[in-house]
Amino acid sequence: MSYTLTFSIILFIFGACIGSFLNVCIFRIPEKKSIVFPGSFCPICKKSIPFYCNIPILSYLFLQGRCKHCKAPISIRYPLIEILTGIFPVLLFFKFGLTPSLFFWFCFICVLIVISLIDFDHQIIPDIISIPGIFIFASSPFFIPEMSFAAVLTGILTGGGILYTIAFLYFKLKNTEGMGGGDIKLLAMIGAATGIKGVLFTILTGSFLGSAAGLFAIIFIKGSNSQLKIPFGPYLSSGAILYIFFGEGLIQWYFQTMTGY
């Protein structure tokens, strides 16, 4: 077995284990519960889940998607998040190699996954995640060669400032809130990690993805309900993740196409 394949398998297993912890965070943080104590338990019967029934992905298959004790169905989302979180470090390894960038971006993506699912479920982005995240990911110059502390500062100010301005103008025009403060803090966090280029790419890509999802929901889910609320956090997060893997290449392609150079 080659070194690359072996290390990819190790990274996938590691990522899936982290994904299991992310499931805990997604469930407990909005409820303001500890993510450490108590241990994993069934939300229906409240009984503790033994360690051998808490193996990422495999336990779901062995238990056929049901609680060992009460046989209540377990959401398919749990193993899907574990699989997704297992895939990301492998993709990062192929893009960045075994470098500090891999560690930094994996931590960043894990936070974005938690934020996205919480926002999707509850339409909130908890300050307890986004505000510390701004300071934590402001360490990007130590891990990302092209980042500097000047880029971090401009990224934070641009990210937070753009959405704050949009939210302020929308409120003045409509006299109602159109964008929550959580989105503003999230984009400031993204700016801390990616700089101004990442912020602009994230806004454009996230807006496109969010608009497409909103249009789909209006047509196929809610009919003509103009009050349908679409959480923006998952689409900003998706835009930031796309920037990590494809942003620089797409930006270069765009300018080469537009300028001919």
C-alpha positions in Angstrom: 0.0 0.0 0.0 1.4 3.3 -1.0 2.3 6.1 1.4 -0.4 8.4 -0.1 -3.2 5.8 0.2 -2.2 4.9 3.7 -2.1 8.4 4.9 -5.4 9.2 3.1 -7.1 6.4 5.0 -5.6 7.6 8.3 -6.8 11.1 7.6 -10.3 9.9 6.6 -10.6 8.0 9.9 -9.3 10.9 11.9 -11.7 13.3 10.1 -14.7 11.0 10.6 -14.0 10.9 14.4 -13.9 14.7 14.4 -17.2 14.6 12.5 -18.7 12.6 15.3 -17.7 15.3 17.7 -19.1 18.0 15.4 -22.5 16.2 15.5 -22.4 16.7 19.3 -21.6 20.4 18.9 -24.4 20.9 16.3 -26.9 19.3 18.6 -25.8 20.8 22.0 -24.5 24.3 21.3 -27.9 25.8 20.3 -29.4 24.3 23.5 -26.6 25.9 25.6 -25.5 22.5 26.8 -22.0 21.3 27.5 -20.3 19.6 24.6 -18.2 17.5 26.9 -20.5 16.2 29.7 -22.5 14.1 29.7 -21.3 11.6 27.2 -23.3 10.7 24.0 -26.9 9.8 24.7 -30.0 9.0 22.7 -32.1 12.2 22.5 -35.3 10.1 22.7 -34.8 7.6 25.5 -31.9 9.6 27.1 -29.9 6.5 27.7 -26.1 6.6 27.4 -24.6 5.3 24.2 -21.8 2.8 24.8 -18.5 3.4 23.1 -18.9 0.4 20.8 -22.2 1.9 19.5 -20.5 5.3 18.9 -18.0 4.3 16.2 -18.2 6.8 13.3 -20.2 5.6 10.3 -19.8 1.9 11.2 -22.1 2.0 14.2 -24.9 3.6 12.2 -24.6 0.7 9.7 -24.4 -2.0 12.4 -27.4 -0.6 14.3 -29.3 -0.2 11.0 -29.9 3.4 11.8 -31.7 2.9 15.1 -31.0 3.4 18.8 -29.6 0.3 20.5 -32.0 0.8 23.5 -35.3 2.2 22.3 -35.0 1.5 18.5 -35.8 5.1 17.7 -34.5 6.0 14.2 -31.2 7.9 14.0 -31.0 10.6 11.5 -28.9 9.8 8.4 -27.4 13.2 8.8 -25.1 11.9 11.5 -23.1 9.5 9.4 -23.2 11.9 6.4 -21.5 14.6 8.5 -18.9 12.0 9.6 -18.3 11.0 6.0 -18.0 14.7 4.9 -15.7 15.6 7.7 -13.6 12.5 6.8 -13.3 13.5 3.2 -12.1 17.1 3.8 -8.7 16.3 5.3 -8.0 13.9 2.5 -8.8 16.6 -0.1 -6.7 19.1 1.8 -3.9 16.6 1.9 -3.9 16.3 -1.9 -4.0 20.1 -2.3 -1.6 21.3 0.4 0.3 18.2 1.4 1.2 17.5 5.0 1.7 21.2 5.9 0.4 23.6 8.5 -2.1 24.8 5.9 -3.8 21.4 6.0 -4.3 21.7 9.8 -5.5 25.3 9.7 -8.0 24.8 6.8 -9.4 21.6 8.3 -10.1 23.4 11.6 -11.7 26.3 9.7 -13.9 23.9 7.7 -15.0 22.1 10.8 -16.1 25.3 12.3 -18.0 26.2 9.1 -19.7 22.8 9.1 -21.0 23.4 12.7 -22.1 26.9 11.9 -23.9 25.9 8.7 -25.9 23.1 10.3 -26.9 25.2 13.3 -27.9 28.0 11.1 -29.9 25.6 8.9 -31.7 24.1 11.8 -32.3 27.2 14.0 -31.5 30.2 11.7 -28.9 31.4 14.2 -25.1 31.6 14.2 -24.1 31.5 17.9 -21.7 34.2 19.0 -19.9 31.6 21.1 -18.5 30.2 17.8 -18.1 33.2 15.4 -16.6 35.7 17.8 -13.8 33.5 19.1 -13.4 32.2 15.6 -12.5 35.7 14.4 -9.5 35.8 16.8 -8.6 32.2 16.4 -8.4 32.4 12.6 -6.6 35.7 12.7 -3.6 33.4 13.3 -3.8 32.5 9.5 -0.4 34.2 8.8 1.3 31.5 10.9 -0.2 28.7 8.7 -1.0 30.2 5.3 2.1 31.6 3.4 0.3 34.2 1.4 -1.5 35.7 4.4 -0.2 38.6 6.4 -1.6 40.5 9.5 -2.5 43.4 7.2 -4.5 41.0 5.1 -6.1 39.6 8.2 -7.2 43.1 9.3 -8.5 44.1 5.9 -10.3 40.8 5.6 -12.1 41.2 9.0 -13.0 44.9 8.3 -14.2 44.2 4.8 -16.1 41.0 5.7 -17.9 42.5 8.6 -18.2 46.0 7.0 -19.8 44.9 3.8 -22.6 42.8 5.3 -23.1 45.4 8.1 -23.6 48.1 5.4 -26.0 45.9 3.4 -28.0 45.0 6.6 -28.1 48.7 7.7 -29.3 49.9 4.3 -31.9 47.1 4.0 -33.3 48.0 7.5 -33.5 51.7 6.5 -35.3 50.9 3.3 -37.6 48.1 4.5 -37.8 48.9 8.3 -37.2 45.2 8.9 -34.1 43.1 9.5 -33.0 41.4 6.3 -29.7 39.9 7.5 -28.8 38.8 11.0 -25.7 39.9 13.0 -24.5 36.3 12.9 -23.9 36.5 9.2 -21.8 39.7 9.7 -19.6 38.0 12.3 -19.3 34.9 10.2 -18.0 36.8 7.2 -15.6 38.7 9.5 -14.3 35.3 10.6 -14.0 34.2 7.0 -12.1 37.4 6.3 -9.7 36.7 9.2 -8.8 33.3 7.5 -8.9 34.3 3.8 -8.3 38.0 3.5 -10.2 40.4 1.3 -10.0 38.2 -1.8 -11.6 35.4 0.1 -14.3 37.7 1.4 -15.2 39.0 -2.0 -15.2 35.5 -3.5 -17.3 34.2 -0.6 -19.9 36.9 -1.0 -20.2 36.4 -4.7 -20.3 32.6 -4.6 -22.4 32.5 -1.5 -25.0 34.9 -2.9 -25.2 32.9 -6.1 -25.7 29.6 -4.2 -28.1 31.2 -1.8 -30.2 32.7 -4.6 -30.3 29.4 -6.4 -31.4 27.6 -3.3 -34.0 30.3 -2.5 -35.4 30.2 -6.0 -35.6 26.4 -5.8 -37.4 26.5 -2.4 -39.9 29.1 -3.6 -40.8 27.1 -6.8 -40.8 23.6 -5.4 -41.3 23.9 -1.6 -43.1 27.0 -0.6 -44.8 28.1 -3.7 -45.2 31.9 -3.9 -44.4 32.5 -0.2 -42.4 35.7 -0.3 -41.7 35.6 3.4 -39.6 32.4 3.1 -36.4 32.8 5.1 -33.3 31.2 3.7 -30.3 31.0 6.2 -27.3 32.7 4.5 -24.7 31.1 6.8 -24.5 27.7 4.9 -24.0 29.5 1.6 -21.3 31.8 2.9 -19.6 28.8 4.4 -19.9 26.9 1.1 -18.4 29.9 -0.7 -15.5 30.0 1.7 -14.8 26.3 1.3 -14.9 26.7 -2.5 -12.4 29.5 -2.2 -10.0 27.3 -0.2 -9.9 24.7 -3.0 -10.6 26.7 -6.2 -10.6 30.4 -5.3 -7.1 31.5 -6.6 -7.5 29.5 -9.8 -10.9 30.9 -10.5 -9.8 34.4 -9.8 -6.8 34.1 -12.1 -9.0 32.6 -14.8 -11.6 35.4 -14.5 -9.0 38.2 -14.8 -7.2 36.4 -17.7 -10.6 36.0 -19.5 -11.6 39.6 -18.9 -8.2 41.2 -19.7 -6.9 38.7 -22.3 -3.6 38.3 -20.4 
